[in-house]
Amino acid sequence: MHHIDKITHLLKRHFIGSGNIQADKNELLELLERHPELNQLLEELKDPSVAGNMLNEYDDLNTENQDLILESILEKIREKPSRKHVVFKIIIYAAACILLLIGFYTMQNYKSPAVKTDITVENFIAGQKGALLKLANGTTIPLNGDKQGIVTGEGITYEDGTKLLSDDELQSSQLLTLLVPNGKEFQITLSDGTKVFLNAGSELTYPIKFTQSTRNVQLKGEAYFDVKTIKTKPFLVKTPTQTIEVLGTQFNVNEYSNTNPSVTLVEGSVEIETLKKNKVLLTPNQHATNTNGTLSVKNVDVSEYIAWKNGEFLFNYEKLSTAMEKIKRWYDIDIKVDPNADDIQLWGSIKRKENFTEVLKLIKLTNNNLKININGRKVTVTR
C-alpha cells in the first residue's frame, strides 16, 4: 500500500519532470492502473484555472484535520465509490493533496486574487557553483564556478581533468578545507572515491589521502555523502556535536549553527554518536534529530530532506523561519521573520535556480496576508 506522502511525491516528480529513475515510472504506472480516477485528475490539473479552483477548495479545509482528511481520500479512492458527486469530491481533495507538494509549479501561470502580489524587488541571483579551497599553510584558492567540482588523490584536479594542484605542491598528510559560502554549492570526490555534495554556507575538512585506519572528515553546514565502501576502513563524519560512522552508504547531514543537527539516511546504515555518548543506528528512510545531545528517530520520505541536492526547494508545512534560513543562504541575502509571523507554515516546491521574485510568489501563495519589505539586500517578513 502506498503511503500518502509517497503518492504525492511520486505525482509531483511526474508533474515537474524531476523523476530520473525507471523505478519512478514503473511505480507511477502501477499507481494509475490501480486508481484510474487519477488519470483524469492528471489531465485536469494541466489546466491552471482548474488547479486554482481545486486549491481554493483545499483552502476551505480545516487545517488541523487536513492530514486525516487527505488520508481518508485515498481510502475512499481504493473503495471506488459509485456515487458521482462523492467521486468528484474525492478528486478535488486528492488534487489539493497533490498541489500541496506540487506547489508553485502548477500555479505559476495561474493569476488569482489570492496569489497576486504588489511586491517589486530586484531579482536576487540564485546560488551558483563555486567554492574556496584552503590549504594547510593558510593559502586560499578560488575554485572555478564553471566546473562541477574537484577530485583529490594524485594532486587535485577539476572533474573534467583540468589540473589544479600537483602532488609536488601538496603533502599527502595535510588537511584541506573546502569552503562553500552562502550563494554557492560545490562537490568533491575524495581520494577513496567518496563523493560529497556541499550546500551553501558549508565547509568540509579532509586529508589529501586517507592514510589512517579510519577515513575521517569534518563538516560544518550541510552535505550529502555518497560513501565508497571499504569494509576494512570505516568512514567517519565529525561535526561540532556528533560523529557519524559508515562503511558504504548515502546520507544527508544538516548541522548549521542555528538549527538542531540532523542526519537522513537514503541507503545503507550509519551509526550516530553525540557528544553526550547517545547512540543510534539508522536504517534507510530514517531521519535522526539531535536535540541537546539526545537523538530522536522517525521514518520519513527522504526526498524532502535531499531536495536541495536535486536543485529544488521542497517545503512540507515547514516553519516559516526555518524555510527562510534555507532561502537566505541560497540567495546570499539577509532575511528576518517577525515573531508574529513565525507560526505560519510554508508549503510547496520551486526550483532553486528561480529568481527571488518567484520565491516571494510562493510565500504569498502560502499566506497572502504576509507583508514583505525589501531594503537593499535585507528582507523583512511580517504578518
C-alpha positions in Angstrom: 0.0 0.0 0.0 1.3 3.5 -0.9 1.6 6.0 1.9 0.0 9.3 1.1 3.4 11.1 1.2 4.9 8.6 -1.3 2.0 9.2 -3.7 2.2 13.0 -3.6 6.0 12.9 -4.1 5.6 10.4 -7.0 3.0 12.6 -8.7 5.0 15.7 -8.0 8.0 14.3 -9.8 5.8 13.3 -12.7 4.5 16.9 -13.0 7.8 18.7 -12.8 9.9 16.1 -14.7 12.3 15.5 -11.8 12.0 11.7 -11.7 15.1 10.2 -13.2 14.9 6.5 -12.5 12.9 3.8 -14.2 11.5 2.7 -10.8 9.6 6.0 -10.6 7.9 5.4 -14.0 7.0 1.8 -13.1 5.6 2.8 -9.8 3.5 5.6 -11.4 2.1 3.2 -14.0 1.2 0.8 -11.2 -0.5 3.5 -9.2 -2.5 4.7 -12.2 -3.6 1.2 -13.0 -4.9 0.6 -9.5 -6.5 4.1 -9.3 -7.8 5.0 -12.8 -9.5 8.1 -11.3 -6.1 9.7 -11.1 -5.6 9.6 -14.9 -8.5 12.1 -15.3 -7.1 14.1 -12.4 -3.7 14.4 -14.0 -5.3 15.7 -17.2 -7.5 18.2 -15.4 -4.5 19.6 -13.5 -2.8 20.6 -16.7 -5.3 23.5 -16.9 -4.1 26.2 -14.4 -7.6 27.5 -13.8 -8.8 24.1 -12.8 -5.8 23.7 -10.5 -6.6 27.1 -9.0 -10.2 26.2 -8.2 -9.1 23.0 -6.6 -6.6 24.8 -4.4 -9.4 27.2 -3.3 -11.4 24.1 -2.3 -8.4 22.9 -0.3 -8.1 26.2 1.5 -11.6 25.7 2.9 -10.5 22.6 4.8 -9.8 22.8 8.5 -6.0 22.9 8.7 -5.9 20.8 11.8 -7.8 18.0 10.1 -6.1 18.1 6.7 -3.8 15.1 7.3 -6.7 12.9 8.4 -8.9 14.1 5.5 -6.2 13.5 2.9 -5.5 10.0 4.2 -9.2 9.2 4.1 -9.3 10.4 0.5 -7.1 7.6 -0.7 -9.0 5.1 1.3 -12.2 6.2 -0.5 -10.5 6.0 -3.9 -9.5 2.4 -3.1 -13.1 1.7 -2.3 -14.1 3.1 -5.8 -17.4 4.6 -4.7 -20.1 4.7 -7.3 -21.9 7.9 -6.4 -20.7 10.5 -8.9 -20.7 13.5 -6.5 -18.7 11.6 -4.0 -16.1 10.7 -6.6 -16.0 14.4 -7.7 -15.2 15.5 -4.1 -12.5 12.8 -3.8 -10.8 14.1 -7.0 -10.9 17.7 -5.8 -9.3 16.8 -2.4 -6.8 14.4 -4.0 -5.9 17.2 -6.4 -5.4 19.5 -3.4 -3.2 16.9 -1.8 -1.0 16.7 -4.9 -0.9 20.5 -5.1 0.4 20.6 -1.6 3.7 19.4 -2.9 3.5 20.5 -6.5 3.2 24.0 -5.1 4.2 26.8 -7.3 4.9 24.7 -10.4 1.3 24.0 -11.1 0.2 27.6 -10.1 2.9 29.6 -11.8 0.7 30.6 -14.7 -2.5 31.0 -12.7 -3.3 34.5 -11.6 -5.9 34.5 -8.9 -6.6 37.3 -6.4 -5.3 35.0 -3.6 -1.8 34.9 -5.1 -1.4 38.3 -6.6 1.4 40.4 -5.1 2.3 44.0 -5.4 5.9 43.2 -4.4 8.5 44.5 -6.8 12.1 43.7 -6.0 15.4 43.3 -7.8 15.9 39.8 -8.9 18.3 38.4 -6.4 20.5 35.9 -8.2 20.1 32.3 -7.2 23.1 30.3 -6.0 25.8 29.1 -8.4 28.6 26.7 -8.4 31.7 27.9 -6.6 33.9 27.5 -3.6 37.3 28.3 -1.9 40.0 25.7 -1.2 42.0 26.5 1.9 45.4 24.8 2.1 47.2 23.8 5.4 49.5 26.8 5.1 46.5 29.2 5.0 46.6 29.9 1.3 43.1 30.2 -0.2 42.4 29.3 -3.8 39.2 30.4 -5.5 37.6 27.4 -7.5 36.2 27.8 -10.9 32.4 28.1 -10.7 32.1 26.8 -14.3 33.3 23.4 -13.0 31.1 20.8 -11.3 33.6 20.0 -8.6 37.1 18.8 -7.7 38.8 15.4 -7.4 41.6 14.7 -4.8 44.1 11.9 -4.8 47.0 12.3 -7.2 47.1 16.0 -6.7 43.9 17.9 -7.2 42.0 18.3 -10.5 38.6 19.5 -11.6 36.2 16.8 -12.5 36.9 17.4 -16.2 40.6 16.5 -15.6 41.9 20.1 -15.6 44.8 20.2 -13.1 44.5 22.5 -10.1 47.4 21.4 -7.9 50.1 18.8 -8.4 51.5 16.3 -5.8 54.6 18.4 -5.6 52.5 21.3 -4.3 50.9 19.3 -1.7 51.8 17.0 1.2 49.8 13.8 1.3 49.1 14.1 5.1 48.0 17.7 5.1 44.4 18.7 5.8 42.5 20.8 3.3 39.2 22.7 3.8 36.6 23.2 1.1 34.7 26.4 1.9 31.3 26.9 0.2 30.0 30.4 1.0 26.4 31.5 1.0 25.0 31.7 -2.5 27.2 28.8 -3.7 27.3 25.0 -3.9 30.0 22.6 -4.9 31.0 19.0 -4.9 34.2 17.0 -4.2 35.4 13.4 -4.9 37.7 12.3 -2.1 40.8 10.1 -2.6 38.8 7.0 -1.8 36.1 7.7 -4.4 33.6 9.1 -1.9 31.5 11.9 -3.3 30.4 14.8 -1.2 27.9 17.5 -2.3 28.1 20.7 -0.2 25.2 23.1 0.2 25.6 26.9 0.7 27.2 28.1 3.8 29.1 24.8 4.5 32.7 23.6 4.8 34.4 20.2 4.7 37.9 19.5 6.1 39.6 16.4 4.8 43.1 14.9 4.0 44.6 14.6 0.6 44.8 10.9 1.1 43.4 8.6 3.8 46.4 7.1 5.5 44.9 6.1 8.8 42.8 3.1 9.9 39.7 5.2 9.5 38.7 7.8 6.9 38.0 11.0 8.9 36.4 14.2 7.6 34.9 17.2 9.4 31.7 19.0 8.4 30.0 22.3 9.2 26.8 23.1 7.5 25.0 20.7 5.1 26.3 17.9 2.8 25.1 14.8 1.0 27.6 11.9 1.2 27.9 9.0 -1.2 30.5 6.9 0.6 32.7 4.4 -1.2 32.6 1.0 0.5 35.8 -0.1 2.1 34.9 -2.6 4.8 38.3 -2.5 6.5 38.4 1.3 6.8 35.2 2.9 8.3 34.3 6.4 7.1 33.7 8.9 9.9 32.0 12.3 9.6 32.7 14.5 12.6 30.6 17.6 13.2 30.6 20.0 16.2 28.0 17.9 18.0 28.3 14.3 16.8 30.1 11.6 14.9 28.6 9.6 12.1 30.2 6.2 11.2 29.5 4.4 8.0 31.0 1.7 5.8 29.3 2.5 2.5 26.1 4.4 2.1 24.3 7.6 1.1 23.0 10.1 3.6 22.5 13.8 4.3 23.9 15.7 7.2 22.5 19.1 8.3 24.3 20.9 11.0 24.2 24.6 10.7 24.9 26.6 13.8 21.3 27.8 14.3 19.5 24.5 13.8 19.1 21.2 15.5 21.6 18.8 13.8 20.1 16.0 11.8 21.0 13.0 9.7 18.8 11.5 7.0 19.7 8.0 5.6 19.0 7.2 2.0 20.6 3.7 1.8 23.0 1.5 3.8 23.3 2.2 7.5 25.0 4.7 9.8 25.6 4.9 13.5 25.4 8.3 15.1 27.0 9.2 18.4 26.6 12.6 20.1 29.0 14.3 22.4 26.9 13.0 25.3 27.5 9.4 24.1 23.9 9.0 23.0 24.0 6.4 20.1 21.5 5.3 17.4 21.7 3.1 14.3 19.7 4.4 11.3 18.2 2.2 8.6 17.1 3.6 5.2 14.4 6.3 5.1 15.0 7.3 8.7 15.8 10.8 10.0 17.6 11.5 13.3 17.5 14.8 15.1 20.0 15.8 17.7 18.4 17.9 20.4 21.0 18.9 23.1 22.7 15.6 22.7 19.6 13.4 22.7 18.7 11.7 19.4 15.2 11.1 18.2 14.4 9.0 15.1 11.4 8.9 12.7 10.6 7.4 9.4 10.4 9.9 6.5 10.2 10.4 2.8 13.9 11.2 2.2 13.2 13.3 -0.9 12.1 16.2 1.3 15.5 16.3 3.0 17.7 15.9 -0.1 15.7 18.1 -2.4 18.4 20.8 -2.2 20.9 18.3 -3.8 18.4 17.8 -6.7 18.1 21.5 -7.3 14.8 22.1 -5.5 13.3 23.8 -2.5 10.7 21.5 -1.0 8.6 22.7 1.9 6.2 20.4 3.6 4.4 22.6 6.2 7.8 23.9 7.3 8.0 26.6 9.9 8.5 30.0 8.1 11.7 31.0 9.9 13.3 27.6 9.2 12.4 27.8 5.5 13.7 31.3 5.3 17.1 30.2 6.7 17.4 27.9 3.7 16.3 30.6 1.3 18.6 33.3 2.6 21.7 31.1 2.5 21.0 30.2 -1.2 20.4 33.7 -2.3 23.0 35.2 0.0 20.7 37.8 1.5 19.5 38.8 4.9 16.0 37.7 5.9 14.3 38.4 9.2 10.9 36.8 10.1 8.9 38.8 12.7 7.9 36.5 15.6 4.2 37.4 14.9 4.5 35.5 11.6 6.6 32.5 12.7 3.6 30.3 13.4 2.9 30.3 9.6 4.0 27.1 7.8 5.3 27.2 4.3 4.4 24.5 1.7 5.1 24.0 -1.9 8.2 23.5 -4.1 10.2 25.5 -6.5 13.5 25.1 -8.4 16.5 26.6 -6.7 17.5 28.3 -10.0 14.4 30.5 -10.0 14.9 34.2 -9.2 13.9 35.5 -5.8 10.7 37.1 -7.2 9.3 33.6 -7.8 10.2 32.6 -4.3 8.2 35.6 -3.0 5.2 34.5 -5.0 5.4 31.0 -3.4 5.5 32.6 0.0 2.4 34.8 -0.8 0.7 31.7 -2.2 1.0 30.1 1.2 -0.4 33.2 3.0 -1.4 36.2 1.1 -1.6 38.3 4.3 2.1 38.3 4.8 3.9 41.6 4.4 7.3 41.6 2.8 9.6 44.6 2.9 12.7 44.8 0.8 15.5 47.2 1.7 18.6 46.6 -0.4 19.6 43.0 0.3 17.6 42.9 3.5 14.1 41.2 3.5 11.7 41.5 6.4 8.6 39.3 6.7 5.7 40.3 9.0 2.0 39.4 9.3 
